[in-house]
Amino acid sequence: MAWVFAYQSSEVDWCEDNYQHYDTVAEFYNTVSNVSFFIFSPIMMYLLHPYARERTRAVHLVWLMMMAIGVFSAYYHMTLSYMGQLLDELSILWVLAIGYTLWFPRRLFPAFIRSSCSDPRIHRLALVTVAWWALAISCWLSDRFLCSFWKRIHFCYLHSFWHILISVASAHGSALFAYFDAQSEIPEAKPELRYWPENRWNLGMPYLSVREGSTQRKQC
């Protein structure tokens, strides 16, 4: 089983040239770009803490696991090992599973989809979230399947951009799902979308402002 920990035992090798900066780091920029997970995760845990306190503190598990993704992804790109790839992919699946568990609507899914929302700020957040995700996925796909083109122009760092963009997209997505969840499960808390550090211009990190301790939490 020792082979699964060996350098370059993974069958997937990304576009960035290997061992260009250090003998022990296979993909330098793909490794260091994972710092974005450790920047955005604590910020979002802090911003969403009032919502988590009213709803469930399990909300913080999403961002704890996002930091785990940062650890495992950095290990994977540093070694390109099979074990690193496995840990990276499993941690992503754990984040998706936790998000599904937290935010899947308690009522019927089609009815949830038809829920109306007249707040233009929520409409804008939904569009921005989709845009961030589309941009992030475009970088991932382009690095994976158009590597020869990027090598010709000496720009092999799109997977690094994927790490940063997916962190931003996840922050926007979690705020959006948290809003709809709060509207459905704790409407008495008067959830309101806000932005940090500047709320007036709808710029920055989105989060949910709630009226804390307004009523007793709903039980399943």
Accessible surface in RSA format (square Angstrom, percent):
REM  Atomic radii and reference values for relative SASA: ProtOr
REM  Chains: A
REM  Algorithm: Lee & Richards
REM  Probe-radius: 1.40
REM  Slices: 20
REM RES _ NUM      All-atoms   Total-Side   Main-Chain    Non-polar    All polar
REM                ABS   REL    ABS   REL    ABS   REL    ABS   REL    ABS   REL
RES MET A   1   171.86  89.0 133.48  88.3  38.38  91.4 103.68  88.2  68.17  90.3
RES ALA A   2    84.56  77.7  69.13 106.7  15.43  35.1  74.59 105.0   9.97  26.4
RES TRP A   3   144.38  57.9 136.12  65.9   8.26  19.4 125.15  66.7  19.23  31.2
RES VAL A   4     5.51   3.6   5.51   5.0   0.00   0.0   5.51   4.8   0.00   0.0
RES PHE A   5   113.17  56.6 102.54  63.5  10.62  27.6 102.78  62.3  10.38  29.7
RES ALA A   6    47.12  43.3  37.08  57.2  10.04  22.8  47.12  66.4   0.00   0.0
RES TYR A   7    96.99  45.3  77.56  44.1  19.42  50.5  67.39  50.6  29.60  36.5
RES GLN A   8    89.43  50.0  67.86  49.6  21.58  51.4  17.74  37.8  71.69  54.4
RES SER A   9    27.30  23.1   5.80   7.7  21.50  49.5  15.96  34.0  11.34  15.9
RES SER A  10    13.60  11.5   0.00   0.0  13.60  31.3   0.00   0.0  13.60  19.1
RES GLU A  11   172.64  99.1 136.76 103.5  35.88  85.4  58.24 112.6 114.41  93.4
RES VAL A  12    29.37  19.3  28.77  26.0   0.60   1.4  28.77  25.0   0.60   1.6
RES ASP A  13    70.74  49.6  53.16  52.9  17.58  41.6  29.59  69.6  41.16  41.0
RES TRP A  14    23.24   9.3  14.06   6.8   9.18  21.6  15.54   8.3   7.70  12.5
RES CYS A  15     2.94   2.2   0.11   0.1   2.83   6.7   1.81   4.6   1.13   1.2
RES GLU A  16     7.90   4.5   5.34   4.0   2.56   6.1   3.56   6.9   4.34   3.5
RES ASP A  17    67.92  47.6  61.97  61.7   5.95  14.1  14.04  33.1  53.87  53.7
RES ASN A  18    34.69  23.9  19.95  19.3  14.74  35.5   8.70  20.9  26.00  25.1
RES TYR A  19    70.71  33.0  51.24  29.2  19.46  50.6  47.06  35.4  23.65  29.2
RES GLN A  20   118.96  66.5  85.56  62.5  33.40  79.5  19.55  41.6  99.40  75.4
RES HIS A  21    90.78  49.6  59.19  41.1  31.59  80.8  39.29  40.5  51.49  59.9
RES TYR A  22   127.88  59.7 121.75  69.3   6.14  16.0  80.44  60.4  47.45  58.5
RES ASP A  23   132.91  93.1 111.50 111.0  21.40  50.6  33.74  79.4  99.17  98.9
RES THR A  24    88.31  62.8  87.22  88.4   1.09   2.6  68.67  92.2  19.64  29.7
RES VAL A  25    21.47  14.1  20.88  18.9   0.59   1.4  20.88  18.1   0.59   1.6
RES ALA A  26     0.36   0.3   0.00   0.0   0.36   0.8   0.00   0.0   0.36   0.9
RES GLU A  27     0.00   0.0   0.00   0.0   0.00   0.0   0.00   0.0   0.00   0.0
RES PHE A  28    48.45  24.2  47.06  29.1   1.39   3.6  47.06  28.5   1.39   4.0
RES TYR A  29    84.62  39.5  84.31  48.0   0.31   0.8  48.96  36.8  35.66  44.0
RES ASN A  30     0.16   0.1   0.16   0.1   0.00   0.0   0.00   0.0   0.16   0.1
RES THR A  31    19.74  14.0  17.46  17.7   2.28   5.4  17.46  23.5   2.28   3.5
RES VAL A  32    68.64  45.2  58.89  53.3   9.75  23.5  66.06  57.4   2.58   7.0
RES SER A  33    10.34   8.7   4.42   5.9   5.91  13.6  10.28  21.9   0.06   0.1
RES ASN A  34     1.86   1.3   1.86   1.8   0.00   0.0   1.86   4.5   0.00   0.0
RES VAL A  35    86.02  56.6  81.70  74.0   4.32  10.4  83.90  72.9   2.11   5.7
RES SER A  36     4.91   4.1   4.59   6.1   0.32   0.7   4.91  10.4   0.00   0.0
RES PHE A  37     6.31   3.2   5.54   3.4   0.76   2.0   6.31   3.8   0.00   0.0
RES PHE A  38    79.36  39.7  67.71  41.9  11.64  30.3  67.71  41.1  11.64  33.3
RES ILE A  39    91.25  51.9  84.52  63.0   6.73  16.2  89.37  64.4   1.87   5.1
RES PHE A  40    35.19  17.6  35.19  21.8   0.00   0.0  35.19  21.3   0.00   0.0
RES SER A  41     0.39   0.3   0.39   0.5   0.00   0.0   0.00   0.0   0.39   0.5
RES PRO A  42    62.31  45.4  54.11  49.3   8.20  29.8  56.72  46.8   5.60  34.8
RES ILE A  43    46.90  26.7  43.07  32.1   3.83   9.2  46.85  33.7   0.05   0.1
RES MET A  44     0.00   0.0   0.00   0.0   0.00   0.0   0.00   0.0   0.00   0.0
RES MET A  45    41.94  21.7  40.53  26.8   1.41   3.4  37.29  31.7   4.65   6.2
RES TYR A  46   166.29  77.6 156.05  88.8  10.24  26.7 113.96  85.6  52.33  64.5
RES LEU A  47    11.05   6.2   7.30   5.2   3.74   9.4   9.81   6.9   1.24   3.3
RES LEU A  48     0.36   0.2   0.36   0.3   0.00   0.0   0.36   0.3   0.00   0.0
RES HIS A  49    53.91  29.5  53.91  37.5   0.00   0.0  37.88  39.0  16.03  18.7
RES PRO A  50    34.68  25.3  34.68  31.6   0.00   0.0  34.68  28.6   0.00   0.0
RES TYR A  51     0.42   0.2   0.42   0.2   0.00   0.0   0.00   0.0   0.42   0.5
RES ALA A  52     0.16   0.1   0.00   0.0   0.16   0.4   0.00   0.0   0.16   0.4
RES ARG A  53    82.72  34.7  82.71  42.2   0.02   0.0  28.46  38.9  54.27  32.9
RES GLU A  54    16.80   9.6  16.72  12.6   0.08   0.2   0.26   0.5  16.54  13.5
RES ARG A  55    37.73  15.8  27.09  13.8  10.65  25.4   2.93   4.0  34.80  21.1
RES THR A  56    44.55  31.7  38.87  39.4   5.68  13.5  27.90  37.5  16.64  25.2
RES ARG A  57   134.26  56.4 123.85  63.1  10.41  24.8  59.77  81.7  74.49  45.1
RES ALA A  58    34.31  31.5  26.68  41.2   7.63  17.3  30.98  43.6   3.33   8.8
RES VAL A  59     0.67   0.4   0.67   0.6   0.00   0.0   0.67   0.6   0.00   0.0
RES HIS A  60    26.12  14.3  26.12  18.2   0.00   0.0  23.56  24.3   2.55   3.0
RES LEU A  61    83.11  46.3  83.03  59.4   0.08   0.2  83.03  58.3   0.08   0.2
RES VAL A  62     9.35   6.2   9.35   8.5   0.00   0.0   9.35   8.1   0.00   0.0
RES TRP A  63     1.58   0.6   1.58   0.8   0.00   0.0   1.56   0.8   0.02   0.0
RES LEU A  64    83.64  46.6  76.89  55.0   6.75  17.0  77.07  54.1   6.57  17.7
RES MET A  65    40.87  21.2  40.87  27.0   0.00   0.0  11.08   9.4  29.79  39.5
RES MET A  66     7.95   4.1   7.95   5.3   0.00   0.0   3.12   2.7   4.83   6.4
RES MET A  67    41.46  21.5  41.15  27.2   0.30   0.7  26.88  22.9  14.58  19.3
RES ALA A  68    23.85  21.9  18.16  28.0   5.70  13.0  23.14  32.6   0.72   1.9
RES ILE A  69    12.14   6.9  12.14   9.0   0.00   0.0  12.14   8.7   0.00   0.0
RES GLY A  70     0.00   0.0   0.00   N/A   0.00   0.0   0.00   0.0   0.00   0.0
RES VAL A  71    78.93  51.9  73.75  66.8   5.18  12.5  77.03  66.9   1.90   5.1
RES PHE A  72    59.51  29.8  59.51  36.9   0.00   0.0  59.51  36.1   0.00   0.0
RES SER A  73     2.50   2.1   2.50   3.3   0.00   0.0   1.42   3.0   1.08   1.5
RES ALA A  74    25.02  23.0  24.44  37.7   0.58   1.3  24.89  35.1   0.13   0.4
RES TYR A  75    58.07  27.1  54.81  31.2   3.27   8.5  50.20  37.7   7.87   9.7
RES TYR A  76     6.33   3.0   6.33   3.6   0.00   0.0   5.14   3.9   1.19   1.5
RES HIS A  77     0.55   0.3   0.55   0.4   0.00   0.0   0.00   0.0   0.55   0.6
RES MET A  78    64.27  33.3  64.27  42.5   0.00   0.0  35.15  29.9  29.13  38.6
RES THR A  79     5.12   3.6   5.12   5.2   0.00   0.0   5.12   6.9   0.00   0.0
RES LEU A  80     2.54   1.4   2.54   1.8   0.00   0.0   2.54   1.8   0.00   0.0
RES SER A  81     0.00   0.0   0.00   0.0   0.00   0.0   0.00   0.0   0.00   0.0
RES TYR A  82    87.90  41.0  87.82  50.0   0.08   0.2  46.26  34.8  41.64  51.3
RES MET A  83    36.63  19.0  36.63  24.2   0.00   0.0  29.08  24.7   7.55  10.0
RES GLY A  84     0.00   0.0   0.00   N/A   0.00   0.0   0.00   0.0   0.00   0.0
RES GLN A  85    30.43  17.0  30.43  22.2   0.00   0.0   3.97   8.5  26.45  20.1
RES LEU A  86    67.38  37.5  65.60  46.9   1.78   4.5  67.07  47.1   0.30   0.8
RES LEU A  87    51.16  28.5  50.55  36.2   0.60   1.5  50.69  35.6   0.46   1.3
RES ASP A  88    17.17  12.0  17.17  17.1   0.00   0.0   0.36   0.8  16.81  16.8
RES GLU A  89    83.84  48.1  81.83  61.9   2.01   4.8  33.40  64.6  50.44  41.2
RES LEU A  90    77.75  43.3  77.72  55.6   0.03   0.1  77.72  54.6   0.03   0.1
RES SER A  91     2.84   2.4   0.65   0.9   2.19   5.0   2.20   4.7   0.64   0.9
RES ILE A  92    66.05  37.6  66.05  49.2   0.00   0.0  66.05  47.6   0.00   0.0
RES LEU A  93   105.56  58.8 101.78  72.8   3.78   9.5 102.11  71.7   3.45   9.3
RES TRP A  94   152.31  61.1 150.87  73.0   1.43   3.4 127.41  67.9  24.89  40.4
RES VAL A  95    20.58  13.5  19.64  17.8   0.94   2.3  19.64  17.1   0.94   2.5
RES LEU A  96   106.81  59.5  98.86  70.7   7.94  20.0 101.86  71.5   4.95  13.3
RES ALA A  97    48.86  44.9  39.68  61.2   9.17  20.9  47.97  67.6   0.88   2.3
RES ILE A  98    24.43  13.9  22.43  16.7   2.00   4.8  24.43  17.6   0.00   0.0
RES GLY A  99    13.61  16.8   0.00   N/A  13.61  16.8  11.97  32.8   1.64   3.7
RES TYR A 100   140.74  65.7 130.65  74.3  10.09  26.3 106.17  79.8  34.57  42.6
RES THR A 101    97.85  69.6  84.22  85.4  13.64  32.5  67.59  90.8  30.26  45.7
RES LEU A 102    18.09  10.1  13.59   9.7   4.50  11.3  15.37  10.8   2.71   7.3
RES TRP A 103    27.62  11.1  18.29   8.9   9.33  21.9  18.50   9.9   9.12  14.8
RES PHE A 104    78.36  39.2  71.95  44.6   6.40  16.7  75.96  46.1   2.39   6.9
RES PRO A 105    12.90   9.4   3.24   3.0   9.66  35.1   9.62   7.9   3.28  20.4
RES ARG A 106   118.30  49.7  82.69  42.2  35.61  84.8  53.39  73.0  64.90  39.3
RES ARG A 107   116.66  49.0 101.68  51.8  14.99  35.7  54.30  74.2  62.36  37.8
RES LEU A 108   141.06  78.6 136.88  97.9   4.17  10.5 139.34  97.9   1.71   4.6
RES PHE A 109    97.93  49.0  94.13  58.3   3.80   9.9  94.13  57.1   3.80  10.9
RES PRO A 110    77.92  56.8  73.05  66.6   4.88  17.7  77.88  64.3   0.04   0.3
RES ALA A 111    35.33  32.5  29.31  45.2   6.03  13.7  30.19  42.5   5.14  13.6
RES PHE A 112    33.36  16.7  28.47  17.6   4.89  12.7  28.47  17.3   4.89  14.0
RES ILE A 113   114.17  65.0  91.92  68.5  22.25  53.6  94.54  68.1  19.63  53.3
RES ARG A 114   175.96  73.9 146.72  74.8  29.24  69.6  75.94 103.8 100.02  60.6
RES SER A 115    43.10  36.4  18.18  24.3  24.91  57.4  26.81  57.1  16.29  22.8
RES SER A 116   114.11  96.4  79.45 106.0  34.66  79.8  50.88 108.3  63.23  88.6
RES CYS A 117    27.65  20.9  11.25  12.5  16.41  38.6  14.18  35.9  13.48  14.5
RES SER A 118   109.89  92.9  82.82 110.5  27.07  62.3  52.46 111.7  57.42  80.4
RES ASP A 119    45.14  31.6  40.24  40.0   4.91  11.6  18.03  42.4  27.11  27.0
RES PRO A 120    98.87  72.1  94.10  85.8   4.78  17.4  94.83  78.3   4.04  25.1
RES ARG A 121    51.68  21.7  49.96  25.5   1.72   4.1  39.04  53.4  12.64   7.7
RES ILE A 122     1.92   1.1   1.92   1.4   0.00   0.0   1.92   1.4   0.00   0.0
RES HIS A 123    93.05  50.9  89.47  62.2   3.57   9.1  65.59  67.6  27.46  32.0
RES ARG A 124    89.11  37.4  86.56  44.1   2.55   6.1  39.37  53.8  49.74  30.1
RES LEU A 125     0.14   0.1   0.14   0.1   0.00   0.0   0.14   0.1   0.00   0.0
RES ALA A 126    33.04  30.4  32.70  50.5   0.33   0.8  32.96  46.4   0.08   0.2
RES LEU A 127   131.02  73.0 126.17  90.3   4.85  12.2 126.65  88.9   4.37  11.8
RES VAL A 128    38.45  25.3  37.00  33.5   1.46   3.5  38.44  33.4   0.01   0.0
RES THR A 129    10.34   7.4  10.34  10.5   0.00   0.0  10.34  13.9   0.00   0.0
RES VAL A 130    99.98  65.8  97.76  88.5   2.23   5.4  99.66  86.6   0.33   0.9
RES ALA A 131    58.45  53.7  48.12  74.3  10.34  23.5  54.34  76.5   4.11  10.9
RES TRP A 132    78.11  31.3  76.92  37.2   1.19   2.8  72.70  38.8   5.41   8.8
RES TRP A 133    89.88  36.1  89.88  43.5   0.00   0.0  85.85  45.8   4.03   6.5
RES ALA A 134    53.41  49.1  44.48  68.6   8.93  20.3  51.81  73.0   1.60   4.2
RES LEU A 135    93.06  51.8  89.56  64.1   3.50   8.8  92.50  65.0   0.56   1.5
RES ALA A 136     0.00   0.0   0.00   0.0   0.00   0.0   0.00   0.0   0.00   0.0
RES ILE A 137    75.82  43.1  75.82  56.5   0.00   0.0  75.82  54.6   0.00   0.0
RES SER A 138    61.10  51.6  54.79  73.1   6.32  14.5  30.43  64.8  30.68  43.0
RES CYS A 139    13.54  10.2  12.07  13.5   1.47   3.5   1.41   3.6  12.13  13.1
RES TRP A 140    77.17  31.0  77.17  37.4   0.00   0.0  65.39  34.9  11.79  19.1
RES LEU A 141    81.77  45.5  80.97  57.9   0.80   2.0  81.01  56.9   0.76   2.0
RES SER A 142    17.67  14.9  14.96  20.0   2.71   6.2  15.53  33.1   2.14   3.0
RES ASP A 143     2.50   1.7   1.19   1.2   1.31   3.1   0.03   0.1   2.47   2.5
RES ARG A 144    81.70  34.3  68.89  35.1  12.81  30.5   2.10   2.9  79.60  48.2
RES PHE A 145   142.58  71.3 113.60  70.4  28.97  75.4 118.39  71.8  24.18  69.2
RES LEU A 146    98.90  55.1  96.62  69.1   2.28   5.7  98.90  69.5   0.00   0.0
RES CYS A 147    29.94  22.7  28.16  31.4   1.79   4.2  18.27  46.3  11.68  12.6
RES SER A 148    75.23  63.6  66.39  88.6   8.84  20.4  44.57  94.9  30.66  43.0
RES PHE A 149    86.24  43.1  86.24  53.4   0.00   0.0  86.24  52.3   0.00   0.0
RES TRP A 150    51.69  20.7  51.69  25.0   0.00   0.0  51.69  27.6   0.00   0.0
RES LYS A 151    84.84  41.4  75.91  46.6   8.93  21.3  67.02  60.3  17.82  19.0
RES ARG A 152   164.60  69.1 138.71  70.7  25.89  61.6  72.96  99.7  91.65  55.5
RES ILE A 153    87.93  50.0  65.31  48.7  22.62  54.5  71.00  51.1  16.93  46.0
RES HIS A 154   156.59  85.6 134.55  93.5  22.04  56.4  95.52  98.4  61.07  71.1
RES PHE A 155    72.40  36.2  72.40  44.8   0.00   0.0  72.40  43.9   0.00   0.0
RES CYS A 156    12.12   9.2  10.58  11.8   1.54   3.6   4.01  10.2   8.11   8.7
RES TYR A 157    76.54  35.7  76.54  43.5   0.00   0.0  34.75  26.1  41.79  51.5
RES LEU A 158    20.58  11.5  20.58  14.7   0.00   0.0  20.58  14.5   0.00   0.0
RES HIS A 159     5.78   3.2   5.78   4.0   0.00   0.0   2.15   2.2   3.63   4.2
RES SER A 160     9.79   8.3   9.79  13.1   0.00   0.0   9.79  20.8   0.00   0.0
RES PHE A 161    90.27  45.2  89.99  55.7   0.28   0.7  90.16  54.7   0.11   0.3
RES TRP A 162    43.21  17.3  43.21  20.9   0.00   0.0  32.79  17.5  10.42  16.9
RES HIS A 163     4.66   2.5   4.66   3.2   0.00   0.0   2.73   2.8   1.92   2.2
RES ILE A 164    73.35  41.7  73.35  54.6   0.00   0.0  73.35  52.8   0.00   0.0
RES LEU A 165    21.02  11.7  21.02  15.0   0.00   0.0  21.02  14.8   0.00   0.0
RES ILE A 166    15.51   8.8  15.51  11.6   0.00   0.0  15.51  11.2   0.00   0.0
RES SER A 167     0.27   0.2   0.27   0.4   0.00   0.0   0.27   0.6   0.00   0.0
RES VAL A 168    18.07  11.9  18.07  16.4   0.00   0.0  18.07  15.7   0.00   0.0
RES ALA A 169     0.00   0.0   0.00   0.0   0.00   0.0   0.00   0.0   0.00   0.0
RES SER A 170    19.70  16.6  15.10  20.1   4.60  10.6  11.13  23.7   8.56  12.0
RES ALA A 171     0.00   0.0   0.00   0.0   0.00   0.0   0.00   0.0   0.00   0.0
RES HIS A 172    11.97   6.5  11.97   8.3   0.00   0.0   4.79   4.9   7.17   8.3
RES GLY A 173     5.05   6.2   0.00   N/A   5.05   6.2   5.05  13.9   0.00   0.0
RES SER A 174     6.36   5.4   3.09   4.1   3.27   7.5   4.25   9.0   2.11   3.0
RES ALA A 175     0.00   0.0   0.00   0.0   0.00   0.0   0.00   0.0   0.00   0.0
RES LEU A 176    21.60  12.0  21.60  15.5   0.00   0.0  21.60  15.2   0.00   0.0
RES PHE A 177   108.40  54.2 106.89  66.2   1.51   3.9 107.02  64.9   1.38   3.9
RES ALA A 178     0.00   0.0   0.00   0.0   0.00   0.0   0.00   0.0   0.00   0.0
RES TYR A 179    11.88   5.5  11.88   6.8   0.00   0.0   1.84   1.4  10.04  12.4
RES PHE A 180    53.09  26.6  51.70  32.0   1.38   3.6  51.72  31.4   1.37   3.9
RES ASP A 181     8.72   6.1   5.24   5.2   3.48   8.2   3.50   8.2   5.22   5.2
RES ALA A 182     0.00   0.0   0.00   0.0   0.00   0.0   0.00   0.0   0.00   0.0
RES GLN A 183    80.83  45.2  68.32  49.9  12.51  29.8  18.47  39.3  62.37  47.3
RES SER A 184    21.95  18.5   6.31   8.4  15.64  36.0   7.05  15.0  14.90  20.9
RES GLU A 185    18.48  10.6  18.48  14.0   0.00   0.0   3.04   5.9  15.44  12.6
RES ILE A 186     5.81   3.3   5.81   4.3   0.00   0.0   5.81   4.2   0.00   0.0
RES PRO A 187    61.73  45.0  55.09  50.2   6.65  24.2  55.33  45.7   6.41  39.8
RES GLU A 188    48.14  27.6  37.12  28.1  11.02  26.2  31.49  60.9  16.65  13.6
RES ALA A 189     1.06   1.0   1.06   1.6   0.00   0.0   1.06   1.5   0.00   0.0
RES LYS A 190   123.02  60.0 111.48  68.4  11.54  27.5  60.36  54.3  62.66  66.7
RES PRO A 191    16.33  11.9   2.38   2.2  13.96  50.7   2.38   2.0  13.96  86.7
RES GLU A 192    82.37  47.3  79.76  60.3   2.61   6.2  29.05  56.2  53.32  43.5
RES LEU A 193     1.44   0.8   0.30   0.2   1.14   2.9   0.30   0.2   1.14   3.1
RES ARG A 194    76.69  32.2  76.69  39.1   0.00   0.0   6.76   9.2  69.93  42.4
RES TYR A 195     7.88   3.7   3.98   2.3   3.90  10.2   2.62   2.0   5.26   6.5
RES TRP A 196   109.08  43.8 108.44  52.5   0.64   1.5  87.27  46.5  21.82  35.4
RES PRO A 197   104.60  76.2  74.42  67.8  30.18 109.7  75.24  62.1  29.36 182.5
RES GLU A 198    45.19  25.9  44.62  33.8   0.56   1.3  16.96  32.8  28.22  23.0
RES ASN A 199    35.55  24.5  31.14  30.1   4.41  10.6  12.40  29.8  23.16  22.4
RES ARG A 200   181.05  76.0 148.64  75.8  32.41  77.2  72.63  99.3 108.42  65.7
RES TRP A 201   162.95  65.4 145.02  70.2  17.92  42.1 129.18  68.9  33.77  54.8
RES ASN A 202    34.45  23.8  32.65  31.5   1.80   4.3   1.23   3.0  33.22  32.1
RES LEU A 203   102.47  57.1 100.44  71.9   2.03   5.1 101.86  71.5   0.61   1.6
RES GLY A 204    36.62  45.2   0.00   N/A  36.62  45.2  21.15  58.0  15.47  34.7
RES MET A 205    18.55   9.6  18.55  12.3   0.00   0.0   8.56   7.3   9.99  13.2
RES PRO A 206     0.00   0.0   0.00   0.0   0.00   0.0   0.00   0.0   0.00   0.0
RES TYR A 207    41.29  19.3  41.29  23.5   0.00   0.0  14.96  11.2  26.33  32.5
RES LEU A 208     0.23   0.1   0.00   0.0   0.23   0.6   0.00   0.0   0.23   0.6
RES SER A 209    35.10  29.7  31.58  42.2   3.52   8.1   5.65  12.0  29.45  41.3
RES VAL A 210    16.22  10.7   0.00   0.0  16.22  39.1   2.04   1.8  14.18  38.5
RES ARG A 211   136.90  57.5 127.70  65.1   9.20  21.9  48.39  66.1  88.51  53.6
RES GLU A 212    83.71  48.1  57.84  43.8  25.87  61.6  23.34  45.1  60.37  49.3
RES GLY A 213    63.98  78.9   0.00   N/A  63.98  78.9  33.68  92.4  30.29  67.8
RES SER A 214    40.19  34.0   6.37   8.5  33.81  77.9  14.64  31.2  25.55  35.8
RES THR A 215    73.51  52.3  52.47  53.2  21.04  50.1  63.47  85.3  10.03  15.2
RES GLN A 216   154.64  86.5 129.31  94.5  25.33  60.3  51.78 110.2 102.86  78.0
RES ARG A 217   109.67  46.0 102.35  52.2   7.33  17.4  28.68  39.2  80.99  49.1
RES LYS A 218   112.08  54.7  88.29  54.2  23.78  56.6  63.19  56.9  48.89  52.1
RES GLN A 219   147.05  82.2 115.71  84.6  31.34  74.6  53.91 114.8  93.14  70.6
RES CYS A 220   150.64 113.9  75.75  84.5  74.89 176.0  73.35 185.8  77.29  83.3
END  Absolute sums over single chains surface
CHAIN  1 A    12075.5      10497.6       1577.9       8183.5       3892.0
END  Absolute sums over all chains
TOTAL         12075.5      10497.6       1577.9       8183.5       3892.0
